[in-house]
Amino acid sequence: MIITFREATEADYQAIIALHKSQDWGLDTPRTLRNFQDQGNMIVVAEVEKKVIGKMDLMQKKREEKEFLYVERLIIKEEYRNKGIGKKFLEYAAQECKKRNLKYLDVAVRDENEIAKRLYHSSGFEIIGKKMYMRKQMK
């Protein structure tokens, strides 16, 4: 199986939207994806035989005087999981990070997402903080 990684084009938007809907991230439209890219962000897709099988978003950010590349919404079609594709996405992100002369590659992951946490740990990521989600019940 030959997997190609590349920056997404408008021709990929419908496949990306379908991936997002599979994870209940279904608010994107071709326009919102284009706006995301027009702001200097990247959408990277993985394809097999010219079919999109996964994607990730990359955004350059700055926090606490440190610039970094942030990985978000990495998703791979279920039938292609556990084949090393997630690791290859992160290698692509690391190369992009180096190309931009950034020293840090960051990712956020939900505490209950054990599969993603294993992927990030095995790719050399370390926990640098905890995020707390809070809710107020309205009466």
DSSP file (Angstrom, degrees, kcal/mol; ACC not computed):
  #  RESIDUE AA STRUCTURE BP1 BP2  ACC     N-H-->O    O-->H-N    N-H-->O    O-->H-N    TCO  KAPPA ALPHA  PHI   PSI    X-CA   Y-CA   Z-CA
    1    1 A M              0   0    0      0, 0.0     2,-0.6     0, 0.0    47,-0.0   0.000 360.0 360.0 360.0 121.3    0.0    0.0    0.0
    2    2 A I        -     0   0    0      2,-0.0    47,-0.5     0, 0.0     2,-0.5  -0.861 360.0-164.7 -98.9 123.1    1.5    3.3   -1.1
    3    3 A I  E     -A   48   0A   0     -2,-0.6     2,-0.4    45,-0.1    45,-0.2  -0.921   1.0-161.3-111.5 130.1    0.4    6.3    1.0
    4    4 A T  E     -A   47   0A   0     43,-2.5    43,-2.5    -2,-0.5     2,-0.4  -0.926   1.1-159.7-111.4 134.7    1.0    9.8   -0.2
    5    5 A F  E     +A   46   0A   0     -2,-0.4     2,-0.3    41,-0.2    41,-0.2  -0.946  27.7 143.2-112.7 133.5    0.9   12.8    2.1
    6    6 A R  E     -A   45   0A   0     39,-2.0    39,-2.9    -2,-0.4     2,-0.2  -0.978  53.9 -78.9-159.6 165.8    0.3   16.3    0.7
    7    7 A E  E     -A   44   0A   0     -2,-0.3    37,-0.3    37,-0.2    35,-0.0  -0.532  57.0-108.7 -71.8 139.4   -1.4   19.6    1.4
    8    8 A A        -     0   0    0     35,-3.6     2,-0.2    -2,-0.2    35,-0.2  -0.304  30.8-159.6 -69.0 150.6   -5.1   19.5    0.7
    9    9 A T    >   -     0   0    0     -2,-0.0     3,-2.0     1,-0.0     4,-0.4  -0.731  39.6 -94.5-118.3 173.0   -6.7   21.3   -2.2
   10   10 A E  G >  S+     0   0    0      1,-0.3     3,-1.2    -2,-0.2     4,-0.4   0.810 122.5  67.1 -59.2 -28.7  -10.3   22.3   -2.8
   11   11 A A  G 3  S+     0   0    0      1,-0.2    -1,-0.3     2,-0.1     4,-0.2   0.708  99.5  52.1 -64.5 -18.8  -10.8   19.0   -4.6
   12   12 A D  G <> S+     0   0    0     -3,-2.0     4,-2.2     1,-0.2     3,-0.5   0.570  81.5  95.1 -90.7 -11.2  -10.3   17.3   -1.2
   13   13 A Y  H <> S+     0   0    0     -3,-1.2     4,-2.8    -4,-0.4     5,-0.2   0.844  81.1  51.1 -57.3 -41.3  -12.8   19.3    0.8
   14   14 A Q  H  > S+     0   0    0     -4,-0.4     4,-2.1     1,-0.2    -1,-0.3   0.903 111.7  48.0 -65.1 -38.8  -15.8   16.9    0.4
   15   15 A A  H  > S+     0   0    0     -3,-0.5     4,-2.0    -4,-0.2    -1,-0.2   0.887 112.6  49.6 -66.3 -38.2  -13.7   13.9    1.6
   16   16 A I  H  X S+     0   0    0     -4,-2.2     4,-2.5     2,-0.2    -2,-0.2   0.920 109.6  50.9 -65.8 -43.6  -12.4   16.0    4.5
   17   17 A I  H  X S+     0   0    0     -4,-2.8     4,-2.4     1,-0.2    -2,-0.2   0.896 108.8  51.9 -61.0 -40.5  -15.9   17.0    5.4
   18   18 A A  H  X S+     0   0    0     -4,-2.1     4,-1.5     2,-0.2    -1,-0.2   0.902 109.3  50.0 -63.9 -40.7  -17.0   13.4    5.4
   19   19 A L  H  X S+     0   0    0     -4,-2.0     4,-0.6     1,-0.2    -2,-0.2   0.924 110.9  49.6 -61.7 -44.1  -14.1   12.5    7.7
   20   20 A H  H ><>S+     0   0    0     -4,-2.5     5,-3.3     1,-0.2     3,-1.3   0.908 108.2  52.7 -62.1 -42.4  -15.1   15.3   10.1
   21   21 A K  H ><5S+     0   0    0     -4,-2.4     3,-1.5     1,-0.3    -1,-0.2   0.833  99.9  63.1 -63.7 -31.0  -18.7   14.1   10.1
   22   22 A S  H 3<5S+     0   0    0     -4,-1.5    -1,-0.3     1,-0.3    -2,-0.2   0.711 110.3  39.9 -66.8 -17.7  -17.6   10.6   11.0
   23   23 A Q  T <<5S-     0   0    0     -3,-1.3    -1,-0.3    -4,-0.6    -2,-0.2   0.190 121.5-104.7-112.1  13.2  -16.2   12.1   14.3
   24   24 A D  T < 5S+     0   0    0     -3,-1.5    -3,-0.2     1,-0.1    -2,-0.1   0.830  89.4 122.1  64.1  32.9  -19.2   14.5   14.9
   25   25 A W    > < +     0   0    0     -5,-3.3     3,-0.8    -6,-0.1     2,-0.6  -0.208  30.0 142.1-106.6  38.0  -17.0   17.4   13.7
   26   26 A G  T 3   +     0   0    0     -6,-0.3    -5,-0.1     1,-0.2    -1,-0.1   0.061  32.1  95.4 -79.6  25.8  -19.6   18.2   11.1
   27   27 A L  T 3   +     0   0    0     -2,-0.6    -1,-0.2    -7,-0.1     2,-0.1   0.542  59.1 106.8 -92.0  -5.1  -19.6   22.0   11.1
   28   28 A D    <   -     0   0    0     -3,-0.8    -7,-0.0   -11,-0.1     3,-0.0  -0.395  42.0-179.3 -77.8 150.5  -17.2   22.5    8.2
   29   29 A T     >  -     0   0    0     -2,-0.1     4,-2.3     1,-0.0     5,-0.2  -0.872  47.3 -98.3-132.0 166.4  -18.1   23.6    4.7
   30   30 A P  H  > S+     0   0    0      0, 0.0     4,-2.3     0, 0.0     5,-0.2   0.888 125.7  54.1 -53.7 -36.7  -15.8   24.1    1.7
   31   31 A R  H  > S+     0   0    0      2,-0.2     4,-2.6     1,-0.2     5,-0.2   0.920 107.5  47.3 -65.6 -44.0  -15.8   27.8    2.6
   32   32 A T  H  > S+     0   0    0      2,-0.2     4,-2.1     1,-0.2    -1,-0.2   0.879 112.8  50.0 -67.3 -35.5  -14.7   27.3    6.2
   33   33 A L  H  X S+     0   0    0     -4,-2.3     4,-2.1     2,-0.2    -2,-0.2   0.920 111.4  48.1 -66.3 -43.2  -11.9   24.9    5.1
   34   34 A R  H  X S+     0   0    0     -4,-2.3     4,-2.9    -5,-0.2    -2,-0.2   0.923 111.6  50.2 -62.4 -44.5  -10.7   27.5    2.5
   35   35 A N  H  X S+     0   0    0     -4,-2.6     4,-1.2     2,-0.2    -1,-0.2   0.900 108.0  54.1 -60.2 -40.9  -10.8   30.2    5.1
   36   36 A F  H  <>S+     0   0    0     -4,-2.1     5,-1.3     1,-0.2     3,-0.4   0.927 113.3  41.7 -58.2 -46.7   -8.7   28.0    7.4
   37   37 A Q  H ><5S+     0   0    0     -4,-2.1     3,-1.9     1,-0.2    -2,-0.2   0.876 108.4  59.4 -70.5 -37.1   -6.1   27.6    4.8
   38   38 A D  H 3<5S+     0   0    0     -4,-2.9    -1,-0.2     1,-0.3    -2,-0.2   0.730  96.3  64.2 -64.0 -20.8   -6.2   31.2    3.7
   39   39 A Q  T 3<5S-     0   0    0     -4,-1.2    -1,-0.3    -3,-0.4    -2,-0.2   0.313 128.9 -94.6 -84.6   8.8   -5.2   32.1    7.3
   40   40 A G  T < 5S+     0   0    0     -3,-1.9    20,-0.2     1,-0.3    -3,-0.2   0.506  85.7 129.4  93.2   5.2   -1.9   30.4    6.8
   41   41 A N      < -     0   0    0     -5,-1.3     2,-0.4    18,-0.1    -1,-0.3  -0.502  49.0-133.0 -88.3 161.2   -2.9   27.0    8.3
   42   42 A M  E     - B   0  58A   0     16,-2.7    16,-2.7    -2,-0.2     2,-0.5  -0.915  10.9-161.3-116.9 142.5   -2.4   23.7    6.6
   43   43 A I  E     - B   0  57A   0     -2,-0.4   -35,-3.6    14,-0.2     2,-0.5  -0.995  18.5-163.5-114.1 121.9   -4.7   20.8    6.0
   44   44 A V  E     -AB   7  56A   0     12,-3.1    12,-2.1    -2,-0.5     2,-0.3  -0.903   4.0-164.4-108.5 132.4   -2.6   17.7    5.2
   45   45 A V  E     -AB   6  55A   0    -39,-2.9   -39,-2.0    -2,-0.5     2,-0.4  -0.850  11.9-147.8-114.4 152.9   -4.2   14.6    3.6
   46   46 A A  E     -AB   5  54A   0      8,-2.3     7,-3.1    -2,-0.3     8,-1.1  -0.960  23.9-172.2-111.5 135.7   -3.1   11.0    3.3
   47   47 A E  E     -AB   4  52A   0    -43,-2.5   -43,-2.5    -2,-0.4     2,-0.4  -0.974  19.8-164.4-134.4 149.4   -4.3    9.2    0.2
   48   48 A V  E >  S-AB   3  51A   0      3,-2.3     3,-1.8    -2,-0.4   -45,-0.1  -0.999  86.1  -9.7-126.7 125.6   -4.2    5.7   -1.2
   49   49 A E  T 3  S-     0   0    0    -47,-0.5    -1,-0.1    -2,-0.4     3,-0.1   0.892 131.1 -55.6  49.7  44.4   -4.9    5.2   -4.8
   50   50 A K  T 3  S+     0   0    0      1,-0.2     2,-0.4    -3,-0.0    -1,-0.3   0.628 113.2 119.8  65.7  17.9   -6.0    8.9   -5.1
   51   51 A K  E <   -B   48   0A   0     -3,-1.8    -3,-2.3   -36,-0.0     2,-0.4  -0.953  68.4-121.1-112.1 131.6   -8.6    8.4   -2.2
   52   52 A V  E     +B   47   0A   0     -2,-0.4    -5,-0.3    -5,-0.2     3,-0.1  -0.557  36.4 168.4 -70.8 124.0   -8.3   10.5    0.9
   53   53 A I  E     -     0   0A   0     -7,-3.1    24,-3.4    -2,-0.4     2,-0.3   0.444  62.1  -2.9-115.9  -5.5   -8.0    8.1    3.9
   54   54 A G  E     -BC  46  76A   0     -8,-1.1    -8,-2.3    22,-0.3    -1,-0.3  -0.978  56.8-166.5-173.4 167.9   -7.0   10.6    6.6
   55   55 A K  E     -BC  45  75A   0     20,-2.5    20,-2.7    -2,-0.3     2,-0.3  -0.988   3.3-166.6-160.0 160.8   -6.1   14.2    7.4
   56   56 A M  E     -B   44   0A   0    -12,-2.1   -12,-3.1    -2,-0.3     2,-0.4  -0.982  19.1-130.6-148.0 154.5   -4.7   16.5   10.0
   57   57 A D  E     -BC  43  72A   0     15,-3.1    15,-2.3    -2,-0.3     2,-0.4  -0.850  16.9-162.2-103.6 142.8   -4.6   20.3   10.5
   58   58 A L  E     +BC  42  71A   0    -16,-2.7   -16,-2.7    -2,-0.4     2,-0.4  -0.995  10.8 176.8-126.6 128.8   -1.4   22.2   11.3
   59   59 A M  E     - C   0  70A   0     11,-2.1    11,-3.3    -2,-0.4     2,-0.5  -0.997  26.4-134.3-132.6 133.7   -1.4   25.7   12.8
   60   60 A Q  E     + C   0  69A   0     -2,-0.4     2,-0.3     9,-0.2     9,-0.2  -0.776  39.2 169.2 -86.1 127.4    1.5   27.9   13.8
   61   61 A K  E     - C   0  68A   0      7,-2.9     7,-2.6    -2,-0.5     2,-0.4  -0.815  28.1-142.6-133.5 170.1    0.9   29.4   17.2
   62   62 A K  E     + C   0  67A   0     -2,-0.3     2,-0.3     5,-0.2     5,-0.2  -0.991  23.0 163.4-139.3 130.1    2.6   31.3   20.0
   63   63 A R  E >  S- C   0  66A   0      3,-2.3     3,-1.9    -2,-0.4    -2,-0.0  -0.987  70.1  -0.8-146.6 135.4    2.1   30.8   23.7
   64   64 A E  T 3  S-     0   0    0     -2,-0.3    -1,-0.1     1,-0.3     3,-0.1   0.898 129.8 -57.2  52.2  44.7    4.2   32.0   26.6
   65   65 A E  T 3  S+     0   0    0      1,-0.2     2,-0.5    -3,-0.0    -1,-0.3   0.572 114.6 116.5  65.7  11.7    6.8   33.5   24.2
   66   66 A K  E <   -C   63   0A   0     -3,-1.9    -3,-2.3    36,-0.0     2,-0.3  -0.947  54.4-150.3-114.2 124.6    7.2   30.1   22.4
   67   67 A E  E     +C   62   0A   0     -2,-0.5    36,-0.5    -5,-0.2    37,-0.5  -0.717  28.6 161.6 -88.2 142.9    6.3   29.6   18.8
   68   68 A F  E     -C   61   0A   0     -7,-2.6    -7,-2.9    -2,-0.3     2,-0.5  -0.969  41.7-111.0-153.0 164.4    5.2   26.1   17.9
   69   69 A L  E     -Cd  60 105A   0     35,-2.3    37,-2.9    -2,-0.3     2,-0.5  -0.905  34.4-150.6-101.3 130.9    3.3   24.1   15.3
   70   70 A Y  E     -Cd  59 106A   0    -11,-3.3   -11,-2.1    -2,-0.5     2,-0.5  -0.893   2.1-149.9-111.0 127.1    0.1   22.7   16.6
   71   71 A V  E     +Cd  58 107A   0     35,-2.9    37,-0.7    -2,-0.5     2,-0.3  -0.808  26.0 169.6 -93.4 130.5   -1.5   19.4   15.3
   72   72 A E  E     +C   57   0A   0    -15,-2.3   -15,-3.1    -2,-0.5    37,-0.0  -0.979  49.8  11.1-141.4 153.8   -5.3   19.3   15.4
   73   73 A R  E     +     0   0A   0     -2,-0.3     2,-0.6     1,-0.2    -1,-0.1   0.879  66.7 177.5  47.5  54.1   -8.0   17.1   14.2
   74   74 A L  E     +     0   0A   0    -18,-0.2     2,-0.4    -3,-0.1   -18,-0.2  -0.771   9.6 167.1 -83.5 123.2   -5.9   14.2   13.0
   75   75 A I  E     -C   55   0A   0    -20,-2.7   -20,-2.5    -2,-0.6     2,-0.4  -0.999  20.9-169.2-143.1 142.7   -8.2   11.5   11.8
   76   76 A I  E     -C   54   0A   0     -2,-0.4   -22,-0.3   -22,-0.2     5,-0.1  -0.993  38.2 -99.7-130.7 136.3   -7.8    8.3    9.8
   77   77 A K    >   -     0   0    0    -24,-3.4     3,-2.3    -2,-0.4     4,-0.4  -0.261  38.7-116.2 -54.4 141.1  -10.5    6.2    8.2
   78   78 A E  G >  S+     0   0    0      1,-0.3     3,-1.5     2,-0.2    -1,-0.1   0.842 112.0  56.7 -52.1 -42.8  -11.2    3.2   10.5
   79   79 A E  G 3  S+     0   0    0      1,-0.3    -1,-0.3     3,-0.0    -2,-0.1   0.610 108.9  48.8 -70.0  -9.3  -10.1    0.6    8.0
   80   80 A Y  G X  S+     0   0    0     -3,-2.3     3,-0.5   -27,-0.2     5,-0.4   0.351  86.7 113.4-108.5   3.6   -6.7    2.2    7.7
   81   81 A R  T <   +     0   0    0     -3,-1.5    -4,-0.0    -4,-0.4    -3,-0.0  -0.327  67.6  31.1 -75.1 160.2   -6.0    2.6   11.4
   82   82 A N  T 3  S+     0   0    0      1,-0.1    -1,-0.2    -2,-0.0    -4,-0.0   0.814  89.5 104.2  61.6  34.2   -3.2    0.6   13.2
   83   83 A K  S <  S-     0   0    0     -3,-0.5    -2,-0.1     0, 0.0    -1,-0.1   0.170 101.1 -97.2-124.8  13.7   -1.1    0.6   10.0
   84   84 A G  S  > S+     0   0    0      3,-0.0     4,-1.7     4,-0.0     5,-0.1   0.516  89.8 121.8  86.1   4.2    1.5    3.3   11.1
   85   85 A I  H  > S+     0   0    0     -5,-0.4     4,-2.3     2,-0.2     5,-0.2   0.883  71.0  54.2 -71.2 -38.1   -0.3    6.1    9.2
   86   86 A G  H  > S+     0   0    0      1,-0.2     4,-2.0     2,-0.2    -1,-0.2   0.913 108.6  49.9 -59.9 -42.7   -0.8    8.3   12.4
   87   87 A K  H  > S+     0   0    0      1,-0.2     4,-2.0     2,-0.2    -1,-0.2   0.885 109.8  51.2 -62.9 -39.5    3.0    8.1   13.0
   88   88 A K  H  X S+     0   0    0     -4,-1.7     4,-2.2     2,-0.2    -1,-0.2   0.868 106.6  54.1 -68.2 -35.7    3.6    9.1    9.4
   89   89 A F  H  X S+     0   0    0     -4,-2.3     4,-2.4     1,-0.2    -2,-0.2   0.934 109.8  47.8 -59.3 -44.9    1.3   12.1    9.8
   90   90 A L  H  X S+     0   0    0     -4,-2.0     4,-2.3     1,-0.2    -2,-0.2   0.845 108.9  53.2 -68.2 -33.0    3.3   13.1   12.9
   91   91 A E  H  X S+     0   0    0     -4,-2.0     4,-2.2     2,-0.2    -1,-0.2   0.899 108.9  50.3 -65.1 -39.9    6.6   12.7   11.0
   92   92 A Y  H  X S+     0   0    0     -4,-2.2     4,-2.2     2,-0.2    -2,-0.2   0.929 110.8  49.2 -61.2 -45.5    5.2   15.0    8.3
   93   93 A A  H  X S+     0   0    0     -4,-2.4     4,-2.3     1,-0.2    -2,-0.2   0.894 109.1  52.6 -61.8 -40.6    4.3   17.5   10.9
   94   94 A A  H  X S+     0   0    0     -4,-2.3     4,-2.3     2,-0.2    -1,-0.2   0.902 109.0  49.6 -63.3 -41.1    7.8   17.3   12.4
   95   95 A Q  H  X S+     0   0    0     -4,-2.2     4,-2.5     2,-0.2    -1,-0.2   0.903 111.0  49.2 -63.9 -40.6    9.3   18.0    9.0
   96   96 A E  H  X S+     0   0    0     -4,-2.2     4,-1.6     2,-0.2    -2,-0.2   0.887 109.2  53.5 -64.9 -38.2    7.0   21.0    8.5
   97   97 A C  H  <>S+     0   0    0     -4,-2.3     5,-2.6     2,-0.2    -2,-0.2   0.927 111.1  45.1 -60.6 -47.0    8.0   22.2   12.0
   98   98 A K  H ><5S+     0   0    0     -4,-2.3     3,-1.7     1,-0.2    -2,-0.2   0.892 108.3  57.2 -64.5 -40.7   11.7   22.0   11.1
   99   99 A K  H 3<5S+     0   0    0     -4,-2.5    -1,-0.2     1,-0.3    -2,-0.2   0.843 109.1  46.5 -59.5 -33.2   11.1   23.7    7.7
  100  100 A R  T 3<5S-     0   0    0     -4,-1.6    -1,-0.3    -3,-0.2    -2,-0.2   0.370 114.7-119.0 -89.5   4.1    9.6   26.6    9.6
  101  101 A N  T < 5 +     0   0    0     -3,-1.7     2,-0.3     1,-0.2    -3,-0.2   0.856  62.2 150.6  58.6  38.3   12.5   26.7   12.1
  102  102 A L      < -     0   0    0     -5,-2.6    -1,-0.2    -6,-0.1   -34,-0.1  -0.760  41.2-153.6 -98.8 148.3   10.2   26.0   15.0
  103  103 A K  S    S+     0   0    0    -36,-0.5     2,-0.4    -2,-0.3   -35,-0.1   0.572  71.5  57.1 -96.3 -11.2   11.4   24.1   18.1
  104  104 A Y        -     0   0    0    -37,-0.5   -35,-2.3    -7,-0.1     2,-0.5  -0.958  50.7-168.2-132.1 141.5    8.1   22.6   19.3
  105  105 A L  E     -d   69   0A   0     -2,-0.4     2,-0.3   -37,-0.2   -35,-0.2  -0.992  24.6-170.4-121.8 118.4    5.4   20.4   17.9
  106  106 A D  E     +d   70   0A   0    -37,-2.9   -35,-2.9    -2,-0.5     2,-0.3  -0.770  12.5 176.7-114.0 155.0    2.3   20.4   20.2
  107  107 A V  E     -d   71   0A   0     -2,-0.3     2,-0.4   -37,-0.2   -35,-0.1  -0.982  17.9-145.3-149.4 147.8   -0.9   18.4   20.3
  108  108 A A        -     0   0    0    -37,-0.7     2,-0.4    -2,-0.3    -2,-0.0  -0.927  20.9-178.2-112.4 143.6   -3.9   18.3   22.6
  109  109 A V        -     0   0    0     -2,-0.4     2,-0.1   -37,-0.0    -2,-0.0  -1.000  30.5-109.7-142.6 141.4   -5.6   15.0   23.3
  110  110 A R    >   -     0   0    0     -2,-0.4     3,-1.9     1,-0.1     7,-0.2  -0.463  29.6-123.4 -69.5 142.0   -8.7   14.1   25.3
  111  111 A D  T 3  S+     0   0    0      1,-0.3    -1,-0.1    -2,-0.1     6,-0.1   0.811 110.4  52.8 -57.3 -33.2   -7.8   12.2   28.4
  112  112 A E  T 3  S+     0   0    0      1,-0.1     2,-1.7     2,-0.0    -1,-0.3   0.539  82.5  95.8 -82.8  -5.3  -10.1    9.3   27.4
  113  113 A N    <>  +     0   0    0     -3,-1.9     4,-2.3     1,-0.2     5,-0.2  -0.567  45.8 166.3 -88.1  77.9   -8.5    8.9   24.0
  114  114 A E  H  > S+     0   0    0     -2,-1.7     4,-2.3     1,-0.2    -1,-0.2   0.846  70.5  55.7 -63.1 -37.3   -6.1    6.1   24.9
  115  115 A I  H  > S+     0   0    0     -3,-0.2     4,-2.0     2,-0.2    -1,-0.2   0.941 110.7  44.1 -63.2 -47.4   -5.3    5.2   21.3
  116  116 A A  H  > S+     0   0    0      1,-0.2     4,-2.7     2,-0.2     5,-0.2   0.905 111.5  54.1 -64.7 -40.8   -4.2    8.8   20.5
  117  117 A K  H  X S+     0   0    0     -4,-2.3     4,-2.7     1,-0.2     5,-0.2   0.907 108.5  49.3 -61.4 -40.9   -2.2    9.1   23.7
  118  118 A R  H  X S+     0   0    0     -4,-2.3     4,-2.6     2,-0.2    -1,-0.2   0.911 110.9  50.9 -63.3 -41.7   -0.3    5.9   22.9
  119  119 A L  H  X S+     0   0    0     -4,-2.0     4,-0.9     2,-0.2    -2,-0.2   0.943 113.3  44.0 -59.8 -48.7    0.4    7.3   19.4
  120  120 A Y  H  <>S+     0   0    0     -4,-2.7     5,-2.6     2,-0.2     3,-0.5   0.913 114.4  48.8 -66.9 -43.0    1.7   10.6   20.7
  121  121 A H  H ><5S+     0   0    0     -4,-2.7     3,-1.7     1,-0.2    -1,-0.2   0.930 111.1  50.2 -61.2 -44.5    3.8    9.0   23.5
  122  122 A S  H 3<5S+     0   0    0     -4,-2.6    -1,-0.2     1,-0.3    -2,-0.2   0.687 107.2  56.5 -69.6 -15.9    5.4    6.5   21.1
  123  123 A S  T 3<5S-     0   0    0     -4,-0.9    -1,-0.3    -3,-0.5    -2,-0.2   0.299 127.2 -97.0 -96.8   7.9    6.2    9.5   18.8
  124  124 A G  T < 5S+     0   0    0     -3,-1.7    -3,-0.2     1,-0.3     2,-0.2   0.524  73.5 145.7  95.1   6.5    8.2   11.2   21.5
  125  125 A F      < -     0   0    0     -5,-2.6     2,-0.3    -6,-0.2    -1,-0.3  -0.510  30.5-157.7 -76.8 146.6    5.6   13.7   22.9
  126  126 A E        -     0   0    0     -2,-0.2     2,-0.4     0, 0.0    -5,-0.0  -0.920  25.6-103.7-122.2 150.0    5.6   14.5   26.6
  127  127 A I        +     0   0    0     -2,-0.3     3,-0.1     1,-0.1     0, 0.0  -0.585  38.2 172.2 -71.9 127.1    2.8   15.8   28.8
  128  128 A I        -     0   0    0     -2,-0.4     2,-0.3     1,-0.4    -1,-0.1   0.423  61.6 -18.4-116.0  -3.0    3.4   19.5   29.5
  129  129 A G        -     0   0    0      2,-0.0     2,-0.4     0, 0.0    -1,-0.4  -0.964  61.2-107.5 176.4 172.5    0.1   20.3   31.2
  130  130 A K        -     0   0    0     -2,-0.3     2,-0.4    -3,-0.1    -3,-0.0  -0.955  21.1-146.1-121.9 140.7   -3.4   19.3   31.9
  131  131 A K        -     0   0    0     -2,-0.4     2,-0.5     2,-0.0    -2,-0.0  -0.878  12.3-150.9-104.5 137.7   -6.5   20.9   30.5
  132  132 A M        -     0   0    0     -2,-0.4     2,-0.5     2,-0.0    -2,-0.0  -0.933   1.2-153.8-112.2 129.3   -9.6   21.1   32.7
  133  133 A Y        -     0   0    0     -2,-0.5     2,-0.3     2,-0.0    -2,-0.0  -0.860  17.0-170.1 -98.5 133.9  -13.1   21.1   31.2
  134  134 A M        -     0   0    0     -2,-0.5     2,-0.3     2,-0.0    -2,-0.0  -0.889   6.2-170.3-125.0 153.9  -15.7   22.7   33.3
  135  135 A R        -     0   0    0     -2,-0.3     2,-0.5     2,-0.0    -2,-0.0  -0.998  12.1-154.1-144.3 145.1  -19.5   22.9   33.0
  136  136 A K        -     0   0    0     -2,-0.3     2,-0.5     2,-0.0    -2,-0.0  -0.987  20.4-135.9-118.7 125.7  -22.3   24.8   34.7
  137  137 A Q        -     0   0    0     -2,-0.5     2,-0.4     2,-0.0    -2,-0.0  -0.690  19.7-137.6 -82.0 127.5  -25.7   23.2   34.7
  138  138 A M              0   0    0     -2,-0.5    -1,-0.0     1,-0.1    -2,-0.0  -0.690 360.0 360.0 -88.1 134.6  -28.4   25.7   33.9
  139  139 A K              0   0    0     -2,-0.4    -1,-0.1     0, 0.0    -2,-0.0   0.387 360.0 360.0-110.6 360.0  -31.5   25.6   36.0
